[in-house]
Amino acid sequence: MPYIRIKAYPKDQATKKKVVEAINKAFVDNWGCAPEAINISIEEIAPEKWEDEVEKKEMQTLEDRMFVRNGKKRY
């Protein structure tokens, strides 16, 4: 606990490492969990597949769980 699953357009390894480190730190500092409890994965989705694979299948069906949607805070 927790398991953070990131779906995003492809990026270089250095960028992915920086993002994962920032998310990891945020969970340690704010969620209050131990570093060894954190699990983070990144799934790269090609831009041309984004709408069908992520937008329609996940984001629209999980609308009530979205804390930020299209850059707008929902909390």
C-alpha positions, 0 to 999 in steps of 0.5 A, a space after each residue: 500500500 499504496 499502489 500508484 499506476 500512471 498512464 501517460 504518453 511515452 517519455 525518456 527514462 530520466 523524466 520517468 525517474 524524476 516523476 516517480 521520485 517526486 510522487 514517492 516523496 509526496 506519498 512519504 511526506 503527505 500520506 504518511 507511509 513508509 517508503 518500502 510500502 510504495 509501489 509505482 508503475 508507469 504504462 506508456 500509451 501512444 498518443 493515437 491510442 489515448 482516447 480509446 484506451 484511457 479516456 473512454 475506458 477509464 477516465 470517463 467511467 471513473 469520473 466520480 474519482 477524478 481529483 483533477 480532470 483536464 487540469 482543473 481541480 475537483 476538490 
